[in-house]
Amino acid sequence: MDITVFGPYTYLVTEVLWAAVAVAFVTYADAWRAAARTTLVLYPFAYVWDWYTLEVGVFEIPLRTGVELLGIPIEEHVFMLLVPTMVVGVHETLRKRDLTRRQSAADAESRVS
């Protein structure tokens, strides 16, 4: 599938799709507060890192809207919010599943005893 059909919105469209996945994980794990806290702490570091790498030419983003905020593309701001949210969402989902499995095993064991 060639998503470049979205032209200058290609990067933004992919971020919206991945954001939906991140939101699903965070919602399932009921981890909104943890995701928000982690994202707020990491955002300044990510901003400086992103601004610098763009400034010195480490990378460029050809399929973007061209809208900038504080010297970097709006898509990069979304990316800097999305990544920690996704990480926290996946981490907390795995933790929730582990706790559920342990609880199920403990319940089954107590029924046998």
Beta strands, then each sheet from edge to edge (+ up, - down):
strand 1: 68-69
strand 2: 72-73
sheet 1: 1+ 2-
end
